[in-house]
Amino acid sequence: MRFGKANCVYNSEIDVERFKTTNLIVFLCFPLLPTGTYLVERKRALPDQLTGLEKLPLDWEQILRVWVVAAGAILGLIWLIELVCSDAAWKLVHRH
């Protein structure tokens, strides 16, 4: 999957934006291994149709940002599940 949109430059004359994005292998909705960073462009009217312009060295800053956001989301989900489960257990104990 594609992650990130760094160094975005928009050309309003031709309605094209150019930016750097990184592809990562995803497992169970978690981005794991980076496979490449690319300079791409697309028309704003067609956001899913990217044209690859150049393969770049891996952008580790972008990759780390993706990993931090993904880890934060997973920790938030774990915290929410723990909160709901402990609240349900507390109510069950005090009901009986």
MOPAC internal coordinates of N, CA, C and O (Angstrom, degrees):
PM7 1SCF
backbone

  N    0.0000 0     0.00 0     0.00 0    0    0    0
  C    1.4505 1     0.00 0     0.00 0    1    0    0
  C    1.5204 1   109.56 1     0.00 0    2    1    0
  O    1.2310 1   121.65 1   -25.44 1    3    2    1
  N    1.3007 1   114.45 1   154.56 1    3    2    1
  C    1.4521 1   122.22 1   178.98 1    5    3    2
  C    1.5224 1   109.94 1   -89.27 1    6    5    3
  O    1.2310 1   120.01 1   -45.07 1    7    6    5
  N    1.3252 1   117.59 1   134.93 1    7    6    5
  C    1.4612 1   121.63 1   178.52 1    9    7    6
  C    1.5173 1   109.49 1  -134.44 1   10    9    7
  O    1.2310 1   120.81 1   -39.73 1   11   10    9
  N    1.3059 1   116.06 1   140.27 1   11   10    9
  C    1.4489 1   121.51 1   173.20 1   13   11   10
  C    1.5164 1   114.05 1    88.07 1   14   13   11
  O    1.2310 1   122.22 1   -23.85 1   15   14   13
  N    1.3224 1   113.36 1   156.15 1   15   14   13
  C    1.4568 1   122.21 1   178.84 1   17   15   14
  C    1.5215 1   106.07 1  -150.35 1   18   17   15
  O    1.2310 1   120.63 1   -97.40 1   19   18   17
  N    1.3322 1   116.40 1    82.60 1   19   18   17
  C    1.4646 1   121.27 1  -175.10 1   21   19   18
  C    1.5274 1   110.60 1  -102.64 1   22   21   19
  O    1.2310 1   121.19 1   -25.95 1   23   22   21
  N    1.3179 1   115.32 1   154.05 1   23   22   21
  C    1.4703 1   123.11 1   176.71 1   25   23   22
  C    1.5304 1   111.36 1    53.13 1   26   25   23
  O    1.2310 1   120.43 1  -133.75 1   27   26   25
  N    1.3105 1   116.79 1    46.25 1   27   26   25
  C    1.4651 1   121.67 1  -177.19 1   29   27   26
  C    1.5299 1   110.65 1   -73.55 1   30   29   27
  O    1.2310 1   121.29 1   -49.75 1   31   30   29
  N    1.3203 1   115.14 1   130.25 1   31   30   29
  C    1.4591 1   122.07 1   176.28 1   33   31   30
  C    1.5251 1   107.07 1  -125.76 1   34   33   31
  O    1.2310 1   120.83 1   -51.71 1   35   34   33
  N    1.3410 1   116.02 1   128.29 1   35   34   33
  C    1.4602 1   120.76 1  -177.83 1   37   35   34
  C    1.5259 1   110.03 1  -110.85 1   38   37   35
  O    1.2310 1   120.70 1   -49.57 1   39   38   37
  N    1.3219 1   116.27 1   130.43 1   39   38   37
  C    1.4613 1   122.43 1   176.22 1   41   39   38
  C    1.5266 1   106.85 1  -107.97 1   42   41   39
  O    1.2310 1   120.52 1   -76.85 1   43   42   41
  N    1.3369 1   116.62 1   103.15 1   43   42   41
  C    1.4667 1   120.90 1  -175.42 1   45   43   42
  C    1.5241 1   112.72 1   -70.78 1   46   45   43
  O    1.2310 1   119.90 1   157.57 1   47   46   45
  N    1.3209 1   117.79 1   -22.43 1   47   46   45
  C    1.4721 1   120.58 1  -179.58 1   49   47   46
  C    1.5276 1   111.46 1   -64.17 1   50   49   47
  O    1.2310 1   120.60 1   141.12 1   51   50   49
  N    1.3253 1   116.46 1   -38.88 1   51   50   49
  C    1.4724 1   119.99 1  -178.99 1   53   51   50
  C    1.5334 1   112.05 1  -114.29 1   54   53   51
  O    1.2310 1   120.56 1  -173.75 1   55   54   53
  N    1.3519 1   116.53 1     6.25 1   55   54   53
  C    1.4667 1   123.14 1   177.61 1   57   55   54
  C    1.5317 1   111.97 1    55.41 1   58   57   55
  O    1.2310 1   121.14 1  -132.40 1   59   58   57
  N    1.3382 1   115.42 1    47.60 1   59   58   57
  C    1.4651 1   121.28 1  -179.84 1   61   59   58
  C    1.5176 1   108.93 1  -126.32 1   62   61   59
  O    1.2310 1   121.17 1   -43.64 1   63   62   61
  N    1.3302 1   115.38 1   136.36 1   63   62   61
  C    1.4640 1   119.86 1   172.88 1   65   63   62
  C    1.5170 1   109.02 1  -114.26 1   66   65   63
  O    1.2310 1   120.91 1   -35.60 1   67   66   65
  N    1.3214 1   115.87 1   144.40 1   67   66   65
  C    1.4590 1   123.24 1  -178.95 1   69   67   66
  C    1.5256 1   106.88 1  -123.10 1   70   69   67
  O    1.2310 1   120.52 1   -46.78 1   71   70   69
  N    1.3355 1   116.62 1   133.22 1   71   70   69
  C    1.4583 1   119.91 1  -178.60 1   73   71   70
  C    1.5251 1   110.80 1  -156.10 1   74   73   71
  O    1.2310 1   121.91 1    -9.41 1   75   74   73
  N    1.3277 1   113.94 1   170.59 1   75   74   73
  C    1.4575 1   122.38 1   178.92 1   77   75   74
  C    1.5210 1   108.12 1  -101.79 1   78   77   75
  O    1.2310 1   120.60 1   -46.90 1   79   78   77
  N    1.3374 1   116.45 1   133.10 1   79   78   77
  C    1.4597 1   121.27 1   178.61 1   81   79   78
  C    1.5235 1   109.28 1  -138.39 1   82   81   79
  O    1.2310 1   120.66 1   -23.36 1   83   82   81
  N    1.3193 1   116.35 1   156.64 1   83   82   81
  C    1.4680 1   121.31 1  -178.23 1   85   83   82
  C    1.5243 1   109.37 1  -121.84 1   86   85   83
  O    1.2310 1   120.85 1   -44.74 1   87   86   85
  N    1.3162 1   115.98 1   135.26 1   87   86   85
  C    1.4643 1   122.08 1   174.46 1   89   87   86
  C    1.5216 1   108.69 1   -92.76 1   90   89   87
  O    1.2310 1   121.08 1   -44.74 1   91   90   89
  N    1.3314 1   115.54 1   135.26 1   91   90   89
  C    1.4572 1   121.26 1   176.89 1   93   91   90
  C    1.5151 1   109.35 1  -131.57 1   94   93   91
  O    1.2310 1   120.81 1   -34.29 1   95   94   93
  N    1.3228 1   116.05 1   145.71 1   95   94   93
  C    1.4580 1   121.73 1   173.04 1   97   95   94
  C    1.5226 1   106.78 1   -76.13 1   98   97   95
  O    1.2310 1   120.76 1   -48.42 1   99   98   97
  N    1.3362 1   116.15 1   131.58 1   99   98   97
  C    1.4616 1   122.12 1  -176.08 1  101   99   98
  C    1.5181 1   109.18 1  -110.56 1  102  101   99
  O    1.2310 1   120.70 1   -44.99 1  103  102  101
  N    1.3399 1   116.27 1   135.01 1  103  102  101
  C    1.4588 1   122.51 1   175.88 1  105  103  102
  C    1.5195 1   107.83 1  -130.99 1  106  105  103
  O    1.2310 1   120.43 1   -57.90 1  107  106  105
  N    1.3358 1   116.79 1   122.10 1  107  106  105
  C    1.4650 1   122.64 1  -178.75 1  109  107  106
  C    1.5378 1   111.03 1    52.18 1  110  109  107
  O    1.2310 1   120.93 1  -133.55 1  111  110  109
  N    1.3032 1   115.82 1    46.45 1  111  110  109
  C    1.4687 1   124.22 1   178.03 1  113  111  110
  C    1.5258 1   113.42 1    67.48 1  114  113  111
  O    1.2310 1   119.33 1  -167.89 1  115  114  113
  N    1.3167 1   118.89 1    12.11 1  115  114  113
  C    1.4585 1   121.53 1   179.80 1  117  115  114
  C    1.5243 1   109.28 1  -113.93 1  118  117  115
  O    1.2310 1   119.65 1   -58.08 1  119  118  117
  N    1.3332 1   118.27 1   121.92 1  119  118  117
  C    1.4631 1   120.91 1   179.10 1  121  119  118
  C    1.5314 1   110.65 1   -69.89 1  122  121  119
  O    1.2310 1   120.66 1   -58.10 1  123  122  121
  N    1.3321 1   116.34 1   121.90 1  123  122  121
  C    1.4667 1   119.97 1  -174.81 1  125  123  122
  C    1.5270 1   113.71 1  -107.42 1  126  125  123
  O    1.2310 1   120.70 1   108.30 1  127  126  125
  N    1.3212 1   116.26 1   -71.70 1  127  126  125
  C    1.4667 1   120.31 1  -170.39 1  129  127  126
  C    1.5202 1   111.59 1  -108.35 1  130  129  127
  O    1.2310 1   120.39 1   -53.43 1  131  130  129
  N    1.3353 1   116.85 1   126.57 1  131  130  129
  C    1.4643 1   119.24 1   176.43 1  133  131  130
  C    1.5271 1   110.10 1   -74.13 1  134  133  131
  O    1.2310 1   121.04 1   -42.97 1  135  134  133
  N    1.3263 1   115.61 1   137.03 1  135  134  133
  C    1.4658 1   120.01 1   178.77 1  137  135  134
  C    1.5201 1   112.24 1  -109.50 1  138  137  135
  O    1.2310 1   120.14 1   165.93 1  139  138  137
  N    1.3228 1   117.33 1   -14.07 1  139  138  137
  C    1.4575 1   118.99 1   178.32 1  141  139  138
  C    1.5182 1   111.92 1   166.15 1  142  141  139
  O    1.2310 1   121.39 1   -27.62 1  143  142  141
  N    1.3253 1   114.94 1   152.38 1  143  142  141
  C    1.4560 1   122.24 1   173.48 1  145  143  142
  C    1.5177 1   106.62 1  -113.40 1  146  145  143
  O    1.2310 1   120.84 1   -42.68 1  147  146  145
  N    1.3262 1   116.01 1   137.32 1  147  146  145
  C    1.4564 1   120.74 1  -173.23 1  149  147  146
  C    1.5239 1   111.21 1  -134.37 1  150  149  147
  O    1.2310 1   121.10 1   -31.13 1  151  150  149
  N    1.3146 1   115.50 1   148.87 1  151  150  149
  C    1.4546 1   122.24 1   168.20 1  153  151  150
  C    1.5231 1   105.57 1   -93.33 1  154  153  151
  O    1.2310 1   120.72 1   -57.24 1  155  154  153
  N    1.3327 1   116.22 1   122.76 1  155  154  153
  C    1.4593 1   121.06 1  -175.97 1  157  155  154
  C    1.5235 1   109.51 1  -130.80 1  158  157  155
  O    1.2310 1   121.44 1   -15.15 1  159  158  157
  N    1.3236 1   114.85 1   164.85 1  159  158  157
  C    1.4534 1   119.51 1   171.44 1  161  159  158
  C    1.5168 1   109.02 1  -140.07 1  162  161  159
  O    1.2310 1   121.66 1   -22.53 1  163  162  161
  N    1.3317 1   114.43 1   157.47 1  163  162  161
  C    1.4620 1   120.35 1   179.13 1  165  163  162
  C    1.5180 1   109.25 1  -156.45 1  166  165  163
  O    1.2310 1   121.49 1   -24.84 1  167  166  165
  N    1.2991 1   114.76 1   155.16 1  167  166  165
  C    1.4557 1   120.66 1   171.62 1  169  167  166
  C    1.5220 1   107.05 1   -80.50 1  170  169  167
  O    1.2310 1   120.35 1   -41.57 1  171  170  169
  N    1.3095 1   116.93 1   138.43 1  171  170  169
  C    1.4611 1   119.54 1  -179.36 1  173  171  170
  C    1.5249 1   111.88 1   -61.58 1  174  173  171
  O    1.2310 1   120.29 1   150.61 1  175  174  173
  N    1.3221 1   117.06 1   -29.39 1  175  174  173
  C    1.4600 1   120.41 1   179.98 1  177  175  174
  C    1.5298 1   111.82 1   -71.37 1  178  177  175
  O    1.2310 1   120.22 1   160.18 1  179  178  177
  N    1.3438 1   117.18 1   -19.82 1  179  178  177
  C    1.4683 1   122.29 1  -178.94 1  181  179  178
  C    1.5340 1   109.41 1  -125.48 1  182  181  179
  O    1.2310 1   119.73 1  -108.01 1  183  182  181
  N    1.3446 1   118.12 1    71.99 1  183  182  181
  C    1.4679 1   120.41 1  -171.95 1  185  183  182
  C    1.5262 1   115.32 1   -64.59 1  186  185  183
  O    1.2310 1   119.57 1   159.05 1  187  186  185
  N    1.3312 1   118.43 1   -20.95 1  187  186  185
  C    1.4662 1   119.66 1  -178.38 1  189  187  186
  C    1.5192 1   113.34 1   -92.57 1  190  189  187
  O    1.2310 1   120.00 1   176.54 1  191  190  189
  N    1.3151 1   117.61 1    -3.46 1  191  190  189
  C    1.4655 1   120.74 1  -178.39 1  193  191  190
  C    1.5275 1   109.94 1  -105.38 1  194  193  191
  O    1.2310 1   121.27 1   -86.49 1  195  194  193
  N    1.3272 1   115.18 1    93.51 1  195  194  193
  C    1.4604 1   121.33 1  -179.70 1  197  195  194
  C    1.5222 1   110.60 1   -93.87 1  198  197  195
  O    1.2310 1   121.28 1   -33.44 1  199  198  197
  N    1.3083 1   115.15 1   146.56 1  199  198  197
  C    1.4545 1   121.26 1   172.52 1  201  199  198
  C    1.5214 1   107.42 1  -114.38 1  202  201  199
  O    1.2310 1   120.34 1   -62.09 1  203  202  201
  N    1.3152 1   116.95 1   117.91 1  203  202  201
  C    1.4568 1   121.28 1   178.65 1  205  203  202
  C    1.5168 1   110.36 1   -74.02 1  206  205  203
  O    1.2310 1   120.74 1   -50.84 1  207  206  205
  N    1.3180 1   116.19 1   129.16 1  207  206  205
  C    1.4618 1   120.78 1  -179.50 1  209  207  206
  C    1.5177 1   112.81 1  -104.56 1  210  209  207
  O    1.2310 1   121.47 1   143.55 1  211  210  209
  N    1.3454 1   114.79 1   -36.45 1  211  210  209
  C    1.4637 1   118.19 1  -174.55 1  213  211  210
  C    1.5213 1   109.79 1  -163.13 1  214  213  211
  O    1.2310 1   120.63 1   -39.67 1  215  214  213
  N    1.3326 1   116.39 1   140.33 1  215  214  213
  C    1.4724 1   120.59 1   172.28 1  217  215  214
  C    1.5179 1   106.77 1   -87.97 1  218  217  215
  O    1.2310 1   120.93 1   -48.02 1  219  218  217
  N    1.3241 1   115.82 1   131.98 1  219  218  217
  C    1.4601 1   122.67 1  -176.94 1  221  219  218
  C    1.5255 1   109.68 1  -113.73 1  222  221  219
  O    1.2310 1   120.25 1   -13.61 1  223  222  221
  N    1.3266 1   117.14 1   166.39 1  223  222  221
  C    1.4765 1   119.30 1   171.63 1  225  223  222
  C    1.5383 1   108.55 1   -63.03 1  226  225  223
  O    1.2310 1   120.84 1   -28.35 1  227  226  225
  N    1.3284 1   115.99 1   151.65 1  227  226  225
  C    1.4652 1   119.72 1   179.74 1  229  227  226
  C    1.5214 1   110.51 1   -53.55 1  230  229  227
  O    1.2310 1   120.79 1   -45.66 1  231  230  229
  N    1.3236 1   116.10 1   134.34 1  231  230  229
  C    1.4643 1   122.70 1   177.77 1  233  231  230
  C    1.5285 1   107.57 1   -94.83 1  234  233  231
  O    1.2310 1   120.87 1   -88.76 1  235  234  233
  N    1.3255 1   115.95 1    91.24 1  235  234  233
  C    1.4621 1   120.52 1  -174.32 1  237  235  234
  C    1.5136 1   112.58 1   -66.55 1  238  237  235
  O    1.2310 1   119.75 1   152.84 1  239  238  237
  N    1.3248 1   118.09 1   -27.16 1  239  238  237
  C    1.4648 1   120.30 1   176.39 1  241  239  238
  C    1.5343 1   109.74 1   -64.75 1  242  241  239
  O    1.2310 1   120.59 1   135.16 1  243  242  241
  N    1.3148 1   116.48 1   -44.84 1  243  242  241
  C    1.4593 1   121.21 1   178.45 1  245  243  242
  C    1.5413 1   110.69 1   -65.54 1  246  245  243
  O    1.2310 1   120.37 1   138.38 1  247  246  245
  N    1.3119 1   116.90 1   -41.62 1  247  246  245
  C    1.4693 1   121.70 1   179.62 1  249  247  246
  C    1.5242 1   110.35 1   -63.33 1  250  249  247
  O    1.2310 1   120.11 1   134.57 1  251  250  249
  N    1.3275 1   117.40 1   -45.43 1  251  250  249
  C    1.4662 1   120.21 1   179.23 1  253  251  250
  C    1.5259 1   111.56 1   -63.49 1  254  253  251
  O    1.2310 1   120.29 1   141.76 1  255  254  253
  N    1.3377 1   117.06 1   -38.24 1  255  254  253
  C    1.4567 1   120.33 1   176.58 1  257  255  254
  C    1.5274 1   110.93 1   -60.93 1  258  257  255
  O    1.2310 1   120.19 1   136.55 1  259  258  257
  N    1.3176 1   117.24 1   -43.45 1  259  258  257
  C    1.4697 1   121.70 1   178.73 1  261  259  258
  C    1.5238 1   109.59 1   -62.98 1  262  261  259
  O    1.2310 1   120.12 1   134.63 1  263  262  261
  N    1.3319 1   117.37 1   -45.37 1  263  262  261
  C    1.4623 1   120.81 1  -179.85 1  265  263  262
  C    1.5325 1   111.26 1   -63.07 1  266  265  263
  O    1.2310 1   119.83 1   139.20 1  267  266  265
  N    1.3346 1   117.93 1   -40.80 1  267  266  265
  C    1.4658 1   120.92 1  -179.78 1  269  267  266
  C    1.5236 1   110.85 1   -64.81 1  270  269  267
  O    1.2310 1   120.28 1   135.82 1  271  270  269
  N    1.3243 1   117.07 1   -44.18 1  271  270  269
  C    1.4693 1   120.34 1   178.83 1  273  271  270
  C    1.5316 1   110.15 1   -63.84 1  274  273  271
  O    1.2310 1   120.00 1   136.24 1  275  274  273
  N    1.3241 1   117.61 1   -43.76 1  275  274  273
  C    1.4679 1   121.13 1   179.73 1  277  275  274
  C    1.5266 1   110.90 1   -64.06 1  278  277  275
  O    1.2310 1   120.14 1   136.67 1  279  278  277
  N    1.3220 1   117.35 1   -43.33 1  279  278  277
  C    1.4673 1   120.81 1   179.25 1  281  279  278
  C    1.5248 1   110.39 1   -65.06 1  282  281  279
  O    1.2310 1   119.98 1   139.78 1  283  282  281
  N    1.3298 1   117.64 1   -40.22 1  283  282  281
  C    1.4651 1   121.24 1   176.95 1  285  283  282
  C    1.5185 1   111.65 1   -62.12 1  286  285  283
  O    1.2310 1   120.63 1   139.57 1  287  286  285
  N    1.3226 1   116.41 1   -40.43 1  287  286  285
  C    1.4642 1   120.14 1   178.48 1  289  287  286
  C    1.5202 1   110.79 1   -65.04 1  290  289  287
  O    1.2310 1   120.09 1   138.09 1  291  290  289
  N    1.3195 1   117.44 1   -41.91 1  291  290  289
  C    1.4687 1   120.97 1   179.37 1  293  291  290
  C    1.5274 1   110.52 1   -66.43 1  294  293  291
  O    1.2310 1   120.12 1   136.42 1  295  294  293
  N    1.3315 1   117.38 1   -43.58 1  295  294  293
  C    1.4667 1   120.13 1   178.26 1  297  295  294
  C    1.5288 1   111.14 1   -64.20 1  298  297  295
  O    1.2310 1   120.41 1   141.40 1  299  298  297
  N    1.3362 1   116.83 1   -38.60 1  299  298  297
  C    1.4662 1   120.30 1   176.42 1  301  299  298
  C    1.5199 1   111.71 1   -63.10 1  302  301  299
  O    1.2310 1   120.83 1   139.05 1  303  302  301
  N    1.3278 1   116.01 1   -40.95 1  303  302  301
  C    1.4611 1   120.34 1   178.30 1  305  303  302
  C    1.5312 1   110.73 1   -65.33 1  306  305  303
  O    1.2310 1   120.43 1   137.00 1  307  306  305
  N    1.3253 1   116.79 1   -43.00 1  307  306  305
  C    1.4720 1   120.56 1   177.81 1  309  307  306
  C    1.5250 1   110.13 1   -61.87 1  310  309  307
  O    1.2310 1   120.33 1   137.10 1  311  310  309
  N    1.3366 1   116.98 1   -42.90 1  311  310  309
  C    1.4595 1   121.27 1   179.45 1  313  311  310
  C    1.5266 1   110.57 1   -62.88 1  314  313  311
  O    1.2310 1   120.38 1   137.53 1  315  314  313
  N    1.3413 1   116.88 1   -42.47 1  315  314  313
  C    1.4585 1   120.95 1   179.66 1  317  315  314
  C    1.5286 1   111.21 1   -64.55 1  318  317  315
  O    1.2310 1   120.29 1   136.77 1  319  318  317
  N    1.3174 1   117.04 1   -43.23 1  319  318  317
  C    1.4678 1   120.92 1   178.27 1  321  319  318
  C    1.5233 1   109.79 1   -63.20 1  322  321  319
  O    1.2310 1   120.56 1   136.63 1  323  322  321
  N    1.3195 1   116.53 1   -43.37 1  323  322  321
  C    1.4705 1   120.68 1   178.58 1  325  323  322
  C    1.5269 1   110.76 1   -62.07 1  326  325  323
  O    1.2310 1   120.34 1   138.37 1  327  326  325
  N    1.3032 1   116.96 1   -41.63 1  327  326  325
  C    1.4629 1   121.57 1  -179.88 1  329  327  326
  C    1.5218 1   111.00 1   -64.29 1  330  329  327
  O    1.2310 1   120.30 1   133.76 1  331  330  329
  N    1.3148 1   117.03 1   -46.24 1  331  330  329
  C    1.4618 1   121.39 1  -179.92 1  333  331  330
  C    1.5226 1   110.63 1   -66.04 1  334  333  331
  O    1.2310 1   120.21 1   135.67 1  335  334  333
  N    1.3313 1   117.20 1   -44.33 1  335  334  333
  C    1.4718 1   120.26 1  -178.50 1  337  335  334
  C    1.5156 1   111.52 1   -67.03 1  338  337  335
  O    1.2310 1   119.90 1   138.41 1  339  338  337
  N    1.3224 1   117.81 1   -41.59 1  339  338  337
  C    1.4680 1   119.28 1  -178.56 1  341  339  338
  C    1.5264 1   109.91 1   -69.70 1  342  341  339
  O    1.2310 1   119.57 1   144.67 1  343  342  341
  N    1.3324 1   118.43 1   -35.33 1  343  342  341
  C    1.4583 1   121.52 1   177.41 1  345  343  342
  C    1.5275 1   110.12 1   -66.55 1  346  345  343
  O    1.2310 1   120.44 1   137.89 1  347  346  345
  N    1.3252 1   116.76 1   -42.11 1  347  346  345
  C    1.4649 1   120.58 1   178.66 1  349  347  346
  C    1.5333 1   110.06 1   -65.04 1  350  349  347
  O    1.2310 1   119.76 1   138.45 1  351  350  349
  N    1.3235 1   118.07 1   -41.55 1  351  350  349
  C    1.4619 1   121.39 1   178.86 1  353  351  350
  C    1.5252 1   110.65 1   -64.92 1  354  353  351
  O    1.2310 1   120.32 1   139.77 1  355  354  353
  N    1.3385 1   116.98 1   -40.23 1  355  354  353
  C    1.4535 1   121.74 1   179.49 1  357  355  354
  C    1.5333 1   110.04 1   -62.01 1  358  357  355
  O    1.2310 1   120.04 1   135.56 1  359  358  357
  N    1.3343 1   117.53 1   -44.44 1  359  358  357
  C    1.4565 1   120.80 1   179.60 1  361  359  358
  C    1.5215 1   111.49 1   -66.62 1  362  361  359
  O    1.2310 1   120.22 1   143.69 1  363  362  361
  N    1.3290 1   117.19 1   -36.31 1  363  362  361
  C    1.4517 1   121.80 1   179.87 1  365  363  362
  C    1.5233 1   110.35 1   -66.28 1  366  365  363
  O    1.2310 1   120.25 1   138.44 1  367  366  365
  N    1.3330 1   117.13 1   -41.56 1  367  366  365
  C    1.4704 1   121.42 1  -179.34 1  369  367  366
  C    1.5241 1   110.43 1   -66.39 1  370  369  367
  O    1.2310 1   120.23 1   137.75 1  371  370  369
  N    1.3367 1   117.16 1   -42.25 1  371  370  369
  C    1.4593 1   119.31 1  -177.11 1  373  371  370
  C    1.5202 1   114.09 1   -80.45 1  374  373  371
  O    1.2310 1   120.14 1   170.33 1  375  374  373
  N    1.3167 1   117.34 1    -9.67 1  375  374  373
  C    1.4563 1   121.76 1   176.46 1  377  375  374
  C    1.5210 1   110.31 1   -76.73 1  378  377  375
  O    1.2310 1   120.20 1   149.78 1  379  378  377
  N    1.3254 1   117.23 1   -30.22 1  379  378  377
  C    1.4615 1   121.68 1  -174.71 1  381  379  378
  C    1.4839 1   112.54 1  -106.64 1  382  381  379
  O    1.2310 1   120.10 1   180.00 1  383  382  381

